[in-house]
């Protein structure tokens, strides 16, 4: 089992930037594809961005060109830099790990609120 702890987030005005971090611990051998998901009130949880151990990335169309995901394998960390934030980016952001058996671990979530 992998434990994930997010940090960062908060309140920002539209057009601003925020950075999220996620620290992974526990069964670090199972750390594989890491990513960020978000869930807005009344909506389903959706993928924001994910990154493999080798650095290949995948982004939701809604965040391409604005958000950047990165990771530090030596520190078991994954990051999300969010620029040009929009009110529709408001959500709880969750860190995720998917191991090689496709089992998922989730962080507790961190709130991101973008005011207009």
NUKOL-93873 format. One record per atom (N, C-alpha, C, O): atom name; x, y, z. Coordinates in pm, 1 decimal. Example, Ala and Ser with C-alpha at 12.3 -4.5 7.8 and 13.67 -1.06 7.14 Angstrom:
['N', [1319.0, -569.0, 780.0]] ['CA', [1230.0, -450.0, 780.0]] ['C', [1320.0, -330.0, 780.0]] ['O', [1423.6, -331.9, 846.5]] ['N', [1285.0, -225.0, 708.0]] ['CA', [1367.0, -106.0, 714.0]] ['C', [1290.0, 3.0, 787.0]] ['O', [1340.9, 113.8, 803.9]] 
This chain:
['N', [84.2, -119.2, 0.0]] ['CA', [0.0, 0.0, 0.0]] ['C', [87.6, 124.0, 0.0]] ['O', [189.5, 130.5, 68.8]] ['N', [46.0, 221.4, -78.0]] ['CA', [117.0, 348.7, -87.1]] ['C', [33.5, 455.0, -17.9]] ['O', [-86.4, 467.3, -43.1]] ['N', [96.8, 531.0, 68.5]] ['CA', [29.4, 644.2, 132.9]] ['C', [69.0, 772.3, 60.5]] ['O', [185.2, 792.0, 24.7]] ['N', [-29.3, 858.3, 39.7]] ['CA', [-8.3, 982.2, -34.6]] ['C', [-57.8, 1099.6, 49.4]] ['O', [-167.5, 1095.7, 105.3]] ['N', [24.2, 1203.5, 57.5]] ['CA', [-11.7, 1322.7, 133.9]] ['C', [9.3, 1444.6, 46.6]] ['O', [121.2, 1472.9, 3.7]] ['N', [-99.6, 1517.5, 20.2]] ['CA', [-93.1, 1637.2, -62.4]] ['C', [-65.3, 1759.8, 23.5]] ['O', [-95.8, 1762.7, 142.8]] ['N', [-7.3, 1860.0, -39.3]] ['CA', [9.2, 1991.1, 23.2]] ['C', [-1.5, 2096.2, -86.3]] ['O', [10.8, 2066.8, -205.2]] ['N', [-24.5, 2217.5, -43.3]] ['CA', [-46.4, 2325.9, -137.6]] ['C', [-194.7, 2351.6, -150.9]] ['O', [-272.9, 2312.3, -64.3]] ['N', [-233.5, 2416.1, -256.9]] ['CA', [-372.3, 2451.5, -272.8]] ['C', [-404.2, 2579.8, -199.3]] ['O', [-315.8, 2645.2, -144.0]] ['N', [-533.4, 2615.5, -199.2]] ['CA', [-574.9, 2737.2, -132.8]] ['C', [-664.2, 2820.5, -221.7]] ['O', [-728.8, 2769.6, -313.3]] ['N', [-667.0, 2949.3, -193.3]] ['CA', [-753.2, 3043.0, -264.9]] ['C', [-667.5, 3135.8, -350.1]] ['O', [-567.4, 3190.0, -303.1]] ['N', [-707.5, 3153.6, -475.4]] ['CA', [-634.2, 3240.6, -566.3]] ['C', [-732.7, 3307.1, -660.3]] ['O', [-839.6, 3252.9, -688.3]] ['N', [-696.8, 3423.7, -708.6]] ['CA', [-780.7, 3491.7, -805.6]] ['C', [-760.3, 3432.0, -945.1]] ['O', [-655.8, 3374.0, -974.7]] ['N', [-860.0, 3447.0, -1028.0]] ['CA', [-848.9, 3400.3, -1166.6]] ['C', [-726.4, 3462.8, -1232.8]] ['O', [-697.5, 3581.3, -1216.5]] ['N', [-656.2, 3379.3, -1307.3]] ['CA', [-533.1, 3422.2, -1370.9]] ['C', [-409.1, 3397.3, -1288.4]] ['O', [-297.2, 3411.1, -1337.7]] ['N', [-428.2, 3360.8, -1163.6]] ['CA', [-316.0, 3336.3, -1074.7]] ['C', [-260.7, 3195.8, -1086.9]] ['O', [-301.5, 3118.0, -1173.1]] ['N', [-166.7, 3165.1, -998.5]] ['CA', [-98.3, 3035.7, -1001.2]] ['C', [-98.1, 2972.3, -862.8]] ['O', [-99.8, 3040.6, -760.4]] ['N', [-96.0, 2840.5, -863.3]] ['CA', [-81.0, 2762.6, -740.9]] ['C', [3.4, 2640.5, -772.4]] ['O', [11.6, 2596.0, -886.9]] ['N', [65.9, 2587.7, -668.6]] ['CA', [146.4, 2467.8, -684.5]] ['C', [103.1, 2364.5, -582.3]] ['O', [86.3, 2396.3, -464.6]] ['N', [85.1, 2241.6, -626.5]] ['CA', [51.2, 2130.4, -539.0]] ['C', [168.2, 2033.0, -533.0]] ['O', [240.8, 2014.5, -630.7]] ['N', [184.8, 1971.8, -417.3]] ['CA', [286.9, 1868.9, -399.4]] ['C', [221.8, 1746.2, -338.0]] ['O', [121.3, 1755.9, -267.5]] ['N', [280.2, 1631.2, -365.9]] ['CA', [229.7, 1506.4, -309.3]] ['C', [348.8, 1418.3, -274.1]] ['O', [434.4, 1389.8, -357.8]] ['N', [352.0, 1375.8, -148.0]] ['CA', [458.3, 1289.6, -99.6]] ['C', [406.2, 1147.5, -86.1]] ['O', [302.9, 1124.0, -23.3]] ['N', [477.8, 1053.4, -144.9]] ['CA', [439.6, 912.7, -137.5]] ['C', [529.3, 839.2, -38.5]] ['O', [649.2, 865.7, -29.4]] ['N', [469.5, 747.3, 34.7]] ['CA', [545.3, 666.3, 130.6]] ['C', [482.4, 528.3, 137.5]] ['O', [381.8, 500.5, 72.3]] ['N', [544.1, 442.2, 218.3]] ['CA', [491.8, 307.1, 232.3]] ['C', [561.7, 212.2, 137.8]] ['O', [684.7, 208.9, 132.5]] ['N', [485.0, 135.3, 63.5]] ['CA', [539.8, 36.3, -28.5]] ['C', [586.8, 106.2, -155.6]] ['O', [517.6, 105.7, -257.4]] ['N', [706.2, 166.7, -148.1]] ['CA', [751.1, 252.5, -258.2]] ['C', [779.0, 173.9, -385.3]] ['O', [786.1, 232.1, -493.6]] ['N', [794.9, 42.8, -373.8]] ['CA', [812.5, -38.2, -494.7]] ['C', [688.1, -28.8, -581.8]] ['O', [695.2, -45.9, -703.5]] ['N', [573.5, -1.4, -518.8]] ['CA', [447.2, 5.7, -592.6]] ['C', [421.6, 141.7, -654.8]] ['O', [321.5, 160.6, -723.8]] ['N', [511.6, 236.8, -630.8]] ['CA', [492.2, 369.0, -690.8]] ['C', [519.7, 358.9, -839.6]] ['O', [629.6, 321.6, -880.7]] ['N', [419.9, 392.0, -920.3]] ['CA', [434.1, 373.2, -1064.4]] ['C', [382.9, 497.1, -1137.6]] ['O', [453.2, 598.0, -1143.9]] ['N', [263.4, 491.1, -1192.0]] ['CA', [206.4, 608.5, -1257.9]] ['C', [141.5, 695.4, -1150.5]] ['O', [51.9, 650.7, -1078.9]] ['N', [186.9, 817.6, -1140.4]] ['CA', [131.3, 909.7, -1041.6]] ['C', [55.9, 1019.2, -1113.7]] ['O', [87.7, 1055.1, -1227.0]] ['N', [-43.5, 1071.0, -1046.3]] ['CA', [-123.4, 1171.8, -1113.7]] ['C', [-204.6, 1255.2, -1018.8]] ['O', [-204.6, 1234.5, -897.4]] ['N', [-273.6, 1349.8, -1077.1]] ['CA', [-364.5, 1437.7, -1005.3]] ['C', [-503.0, 1425.5, -1067.0]] ['O', [-519.5, 1428.7, -1188.9]] ['N', [-600.7, 1411.5, -980.6]] ['CA', [-740.6, 1411.8, -1019.8]] ['C', [-808.5, 1525.1, -943.6]] ['O', [-754.9, 1575.4, -844.9]] ['N', [-926.1, 1564.6, -989.7]] ['CA', [-1001.4, 1666.3, -918.3]] ['C', [-1149.8, 1633.6, -920.8]] ['O', [-1199.9, 1565.1, -1010.0]] ['N', [-1217.4, 1684.9, -820.0]] ['CA', [-1361.3, 1664.7, -810.2]] ['C', [-1425.9, 1793.0, -764.3]] ['O', [-1399.9, 1841.0, -654.0]] ['N', [-1510.4, 1848.4, -849.2]] ['CA', [-1587.0, 1967.5, -815.3]] ['C', [-1720.9, 1924.0, -756.9]] ['O', [-1766.2, 1812.4, -782.1]] ['N', [-1784.3, 2011.3, -679.4]] ['CA', [-1913.9, 1975.4, -620.0]] ['C', [-2015.4, 1932.5, -725.6]] ['O', [-2036.3, 2001.5, -825.4]] ['N', [-2077.4, 1818.5, -702.0]] ['CA', [-2179.5, 1770.0, -793.4]] ['C', [-2127.4, 1706.5, -919.1]] ['O', [-2205.3, 1669.0, -1006.7]] ['N', [-1995.0, 1693.6, -930.0]] ['CA', [-1936.3, 1635.9, -1050.1]] ['C', [-1854.4, 1511.7, -1015.5]] ['O', [-1817.5, 1489.7, -900.1]] ['N', [-1827.1, 1431.4, -1118.1]] ['CA', [-1744.9, 1313.3, -1098.9]] ['C', [-1597.5, 1352.2, -1090.0]] ['O', [-1554.9, 1455.9, -1141.0]] ['N', [-1522.0, 1266.4, -1024.1]] ['CA', [-1377.4, 1286.6, -1018.3]] ['C', [-1320.1, 1267.5, -1158.2]] ['O', [-1357.2, 1173.8, -1229.0]] ['N', [-1229.3, 1357.0, -1197.7]] ['CA', [-1173.8, 1351.0, -1332.5]] ['C', [-1022.2, 1363.0, -1329.1]] ['O', [-964.2, 1424.2, -1239.4]] ['N', [-960.6, 1303.1, -1428.9]] ['CA', [-816.1, 1312.9, -1441.7]] ['C', [-776.1, 1455.5, -1478.6]] ['O', [-837.1, 1518.3, -1565.1]] ['N', [-673.2, 1504.7, -1411.7]] ['CA', [-613.0, 1633.2, -1447.6]] ['C', [-484.8, 1608.3, -1526.7]] ['O', [-468.0, 1659.3, -1637.5]] ['N', [-394.6, 1529.2, -1468.2]] ['CA', [-267.8, 1498.9, -1533.8]] ['C', [-206.7, 1376.8, -1467.3]] ['O', [-231.1, 1349.6, -1349.7]] ['N', [-127.4, 1304.0, -1543.4]] ['CA', [-57.3, 1189.1, -1488.6]] ['C', [80.5, 1179.4, -1552.1]] ['O', [104.7, 1231.8, -1660.8]] ['N', [171.1, 1110.3, -1481.0]] ['CA', [308.3, 1101.0, -1527.1]] ['C', [364.1, 965.0, -1490.1]] ['O', [344.9, 917.6, -1378.1]] ['N', [433.2, 902.3, -1584.3]] ['CA', [494.2, 772.5, -1557.9]] ['C', [629.0, 790.0, -1489.4]] ['O', [678.9, 901.8, -1476.1]] ['N', [687.4, 678.5, -1445.9]] ['CA', [818.5, 685.9, -1383.1]] ['C', [922.7, 740.1, -1481.2]] ['O', [1019.8, 804.5, -1441.6]] ['N', [900.6, 712.7, -1609.3]] ['CA', [994.6, 760.1, -1711.0]] ['C', [972.4, 903.8, -1753.3]] ['O', [1051.6, 958.6, -1829.9]] ['N', [865.8, 965.8, -1704.5]] ['CA', [842.4, 1107.2, -1733.3]] ['C', [741.3, 1134.4, -1843.8]] ['O', [719.5, 1250.3, -1879.2]] ['N', [679.6, 1031.9, -1898.5]] ['CA', [575.8, 1055.1, -1998.0]] ['C', [452.4, 1111.6, -1928.9]] ['O', [413.8, 1066.8, -1821.0]] ['N', [391.4, 1210.6, -1993.2]] ['CA', [280.0, 1280.5, -1930.1]] ['C', [153.3, 1272.5, -2014.7]] ['O', [157.1, 1250.0, -2135.7]] ['N', [42.4, 1291.7, -1946.5]] ['CA', [-88.8, 1295.5, -2010.1]] ['C', [-170.8, 1400.2, -1936.2]] ['O', [-174.8, 1401.2, -1813.2]] ['N', [-236.6, 1488.7, -2011.7]] ['CA', [-314.1, 1596.6, -1952.3]] ['C', [-457.2, 1594.8, -2002.5]] ['O', [-484.7, 1554.4, -2115.5]] ['N', [-546.6, 1638.6, -1917.6]] ['CA', [-682.4, 1665.8, -1962.4]] ['C', [-677.2, 1784.2, -2058.3]] ['O', [-597.1, 1876.0, -2041.1]] ['N', [-763.2, 1780.9, -2159.0]] ['CA', [-764.0, 1889.5, -2257.2]] ['C', [-786.4, 2024.9, -2190.3]] ['O', [-732.9, 2126.4, -2235.0]] ['N', [-864.6, 2026.0, -2084.7]] ['CA', [-901.9, 2152.3, -2019.5]] ['C', [-784.1, 2221.1, -1950.4]] ['O', [-791.9, 2339.9, -1919.0]] ['N', [-675.7, 2148.1, -1926.6]] ['CA', [-562.5, 2208.1, -1854.8]] ['C', [-435.9, 2215.2, -1938.4]] ['O', [-335.5, 2270.9, -1893.9]] ['N', [-439.1, 2159.9, -2058.3]] ['CA', [-320.1, 2162.1, -2144.1]] ['C', [-272.9, 2304.9, -2167.4]] ['O', [-352.7, 2394.0, -2196.6]] ['N', [-142.5, 2325.4, -2154.3]] ['CA', [-85.0, 2456.9, -2173.7]] ['C', [-89.1, 2545.2, -2050.5]] ['O', [-26.2, 2651.0, -2047.9]] ['N', [-162.9, 2502.9, -1947.5]] ['CA', [-173.1, 2582.9, -1823.8]] ['C', [-112.2, 2511.0, -1704.4]] ['O', [-51.4, 2573.9, -1617.8]] ['N', [-128.5, 2379.6, -1699.7]] ['CA', [-79.2, 2299.8, -1587.0]] ['C', [41.3, 2217.4, -1631.4]] ['O', [51.2, 2175.2, -1746.6]] ['N', [132.1, 2195.8, -1537.2]] ['CA', [248.4, 2111.8, -1563.3]] ['C', [266.6, 2013.7, -1448.1]] ['O', [275.4, 2053.1, -1331.8]] ['N', [272.1, 1885.2, -1482.6]] ['CA', [298.0, 1782.0, -1382.7]] ['C', [444.3, 1741.3, -1391.7]] ['O', [502.3, 1735.5, -1500.1]] ['N', [502.7, 1713.2, -1276.0]] ['CA', [640.9, 1666.8, -1272.2]] ['C', [657.2, 1574.7, -1152.0]] ['O', [571.0, 1570.4, -1064.3]] ['N', [766.1, 1502.4, -1148.3]] ['CA', [790.4, 1412.6, -1035.5]] ['C', [939.5, 1402.2, -1008.6]] ['O', [1023.5, 1424.9, -1095.7]] ['N', [968.8, 1366.8, -883.9]] ['CA', [1104.9, 1341.9, -840.9]] ['C', [1107.3, 1199.7, -787.4]] ['O', [1064.8, 1175.0, -674.5]] ['N', [1156.5, 1106.5, -867.1]] ['CA', [1151.9, 965.8, -827.2]] ['C', [1238.3, 938.4, -704.5]] ['O', [1205.8, 851.3, -623.8]] ['N', [1346.4, 1011.2, -690.3]] ['CA', [1435.3, 989.3, -575.5]] ['C', [1368.5, 1028.3, -444.8]] ['O', [1395.7, 970.0, -339.8]] ['N', [1280.3, 1128.0, -452.3]] ['CA', [1211.8, 1176.4, -332.4]] ['C', [1069.6, 1122.6, -320.8]] ['O', [999.8, 1151.9, -223.8]] ['N', [1026.6, 1043.8, -419.7]] ['CA', [889.0, 991.5, -420.7]] ['C', [786.5, 1104.0, -411.7]] ['O', [691.8, 1098.6, -333.2]] ['N', [808.2, 1205.5, -493.8]] ['CA', [721.3, 1322.9, -494.0]] ['C', [663.5, 1344.3, -633.8]] ['O', [726.6, 1312.0, -734.4]] ['N', [542.9, 1399.1, -637.6]] ['CA', [484.1, 1444.1, -762.5]] ['C', [429.0, 1584.2, -739.5]] ['O', [380.5, 1616.4, -631.0]] ['N', [437.3, 1666.8, -843.0]] ['CA', [400.7, 1807.0, -831.5]] ['C', [302.4, 1844.5, -942.2]] ['O', [296.1, 1780.6, -1047.3]] ['N', [226.7, 1949.6, -915.0]] ['CA', [139.1, 2005.3, -1017.0]] ['C', [149.2, 2157.0, -1008.8]] ['O', [107.1, 2218.0, -910.5]] ['N', [204.7, 2216.5, -1112.1]] ['CA', [210.4, 2362.0, -1122.8]] ['C', [91.1, 2407.1, -1205.1]] ['O', [72.6, 2363.6, -1318.7]] ['N', [11.2, 2493.9, -1147.2]] ['CA', [-111.9, 2539.2, -1212.1]] ['C', [-102.7, 2688.3, -1238.3]] ['O', [-94.9, 2767.9, -1144.7]] ['N', [-103.7, 2726.0, -1363.7]] ['CA', [-97.5, 2865.7, -1404.1]] ['C', [-226.1, 2905.9, -1476.0]] ['O', [-303.8, 2821.0, -1519.7]] ['N', [-246.3, 3034.9, -1487.1]] ['CA', [-364.9, 3087.7, -1557.0]] ['C', [-492.0, 3020.0, -1506.9]] ['O', [-575.2, 2975.1, -1585.7]] ['N', [-505.3, 3013.4, -1377.6]] ['CA', [-618.6, 2943.1, -1318.4]] ['C', [-750.0, 3011.6, -1350.4]] ['O', [-758.5, 3133.9, -1361.7]] ['N', [-853.0, 2927.5, -1364.7]] ['CA', [-987.3, 2974.3, -1397.9]] ['C', [-1083.6, 2931.7, -1287.7]] ['O', [-1056.6, 2835.1, -1216.4]] ['N', [-1194.9, 3002.0, -1272.8]] ['CA', [-1292.7, 2959.9, -1171.0]] ['C', [-1335.6, 2814.3, -1188.0]] ['O', [-1363.8, 2746.5, -1089.2]] ['N', [-1340.6, 2766.3, -1309.7]] ['CA', [-1381.4, 2627.0, -1332.5]] ['C', [-1275.6, 2525.9, -1289.0]] ['O', [-1300.7, 2405.4, -1292.0]] ['N', [-1159.9, 2572.4, -1249.2]] ['CA', [-1059.0, 2482.3, -1191.9]] ['C', [-1084.4, 2455.6, -1043.9]] ['O', [-1017.3, 2372.2, -983.2]] ['N', [-1180.4, 2525.6, -986.6]] ['CA', [-1212.8, 2507.0, -845.7]] ['C', [-1259.0, 2363.8, -821.1]] ['O', [-1351.3, 2315.0, -886.3]] ['N', [-1194.1, 2297.5, -726.9]] ['CA', [-1224.4, 2157.9, -697.0]] ['C', [-1135.8, 2110.6, -582.5]] ['O', [-1044.2, 2180.7, -539.6]] ['N', [-1164.8, 1991.4, -534.4]] ['CA', [-1071.7, 1921.4, -446.6]] ['C', [-978.6, 1840.8, -536.2]] ['O', [-1023.5, 1764.0, -621.2]] ['N', [-850.5, 1858.7, -516.4]] ['CA', [-749.6, 1791.5, -597.6]] ['C', [-690.7, 1674.5, -519.1]] ['O', [-650.1, 1688.7, -403.7]] ['N', [-687.2, 1559.4, -584.3]] ['CA', [-640.4, 1436.8, -520.8]] ['C', [-516.0, 1383.8, -590.8]] ['O', [-509.3, 1378.4, -713.6]] ['N', [-420.1, 1345.7, -512.1]] ['CA', [-302.3, 1276.3, -563.8]] ['C', [-335.7, 1128.2, -577.0]] ['O', [-408.6, 1072.0, -495.3]] ['N', [-281.7, 1066.8, -680.0]] ['CA', [-313.2, 926.7, -708.6]] ['C', [-187.9, 851.6, -750.9]] ['O', [-101.0, 905.6, -819.5]] ['N', [-180.6, 726.7, -708.9]] ['CA', [-78.8, 636.5, -761.0]] ['C', [-147.2, 511.2, -814.9]] ['O', [-236.0, 454.9, -750.8]] ['N', [-105.1, 469.3, -931.9]] ['CA', [-153.5, 343.3, -988.0]] ['C', [-34.5, 250.6, -1000.3]] ['O', [61.8, 281.1, -1070.7]] ['N', [-40.9, 134.5, -929.8]] ['CA', [73.5, 44.1, -935.5]] ['C', [66.2, -44.3, -1059.7]] ['O', [-24.8, -30.9, -1141.6]] ['N', [161.3, -133.0, -1072.4]] ['CA', [169.7, -213.9, -1193.4]] ['C', [56.6, -315.0, -1205.3]] ['O', [33.9, -370.1, -1313.0]] ['N', [-14.0, -339.6, -1096.8]] ['CA', [-133.4, -426.2, -1099.3]] ['C', [-260.3, -343.2, -1112.6]] ['O', [-370.9, -393.9, -1094.0]] ['N', [-243.5, -215.1, -1144.8]] ['CA', [-354.7, -122.5, -1167.5]] ['C', [-435.2, -93.9, -1041.2]] ['O', [-550.7, -52.1, -1049.4]] ['N', [-375.9, -115.9, -926.4]] ['CA', [-441.5, -78.4, -801.5]] ['C', [-411.2, 67.5, -772.7]] ['O', [-299.8, 114.3, -795.9]] ['N', [-509.2, 138.3, -722.7]] ['CA', [-496.0, 282.1, -700.6]] ['C', [-491.4, 316.2, -551.9]] ['O', [-559.7, 255.2, -469.6]] ['N', [-409.8, 414.4, -521.0]] ['CA', [-406.7, 474.0, -387.5]] ['C', [-439.0, 621.6, -403.3]] ['O', [-406.0, 683.0, -504.7]] ['N', [-504.0, 678.0, -301.7]] ['CA', [-546.7, 818.0, -308.4]] ['C', [-500.2, 894.3, -185.6]] ['O', [-490.9, 839.4, -75.8]] ['N', [-470.9, 1023.2, -206.6]] ['CA', [-447.1, 1111.9, -95.6]] ['C', [-579.8, 1160.0, -39.4]] ['O', [-686.8, 1122.6, -87.4]] ['N', [-571.0, 1243.8, 63.5]] ['CA', [-692.4, 1292.0, 130.0]] ['C', [-756.9, 1408.8, 55.7]] ['O', [-871.7, 1444.2, 82.4]] ['N', [-683.7, 1467.5, -36.1]] ['CA', [-737.4, 1577.9, -113.6]] ['C', [-700.2, 1713.0, -56.2]] ['O', [-682.1, 1728.3, 64.6]] ['N', [-688.9, 1811.3, -145.0]] ['CA', [-661.0, 1948.3, -104.2]] ['C', [-748.8, 2041.8, -187.1]] ['O', [-765.0, 2022.9, -307.7]] ['N', [-804.3, 2141.0, -122.0]] ['CA', [-899.4, 2230.3, -188.5]] ['C', [-826.4, 2337.6, -267.7]] ['O', [-733.1, 2400.7, -218.1]] ['N', [-869.7, 2357.1, -390.2]] ['CA', [-824.5, 2468.5, -473.3]] ['C', [-947.8, 2549.6, -510.4]] ['O', [-1042.7, 2497.5, -569.0]] ['N', [-944.9, 2677.6, -475.6]] ['CA', [-1056.9, 2766.5, -504.5]] ['C', [-1006.4, 2884.6, -585.9]] ['O', [-913.2, 2953.9, -545.1]] ['N', [-1068.3, 2907.1, -701.1]] ['CA', [-1029.7, 3016.7, -788.6]] ['C', [-1146.4, 3114.9, -795.1]] ['O', [-1255.4, 3080.9, -841.1]] ['N', [-1122.2, 3235.0, -749.2]] ['CA', [-1227.2, 3336.1, -747.7]] ['C', [-1223.3, 3418.6, -876.3]] ['O', [-1117.4, 3441.9, -934.6]] ['N', [-1340.0, 3461.1, -917.8]] ['CA', [-1349.8, 3538.8, -1043.5]] ['C', [-1335.6, 3687.2, -1017.7]] ['O', [-1341.4, 3767.0, -1111.2]] 
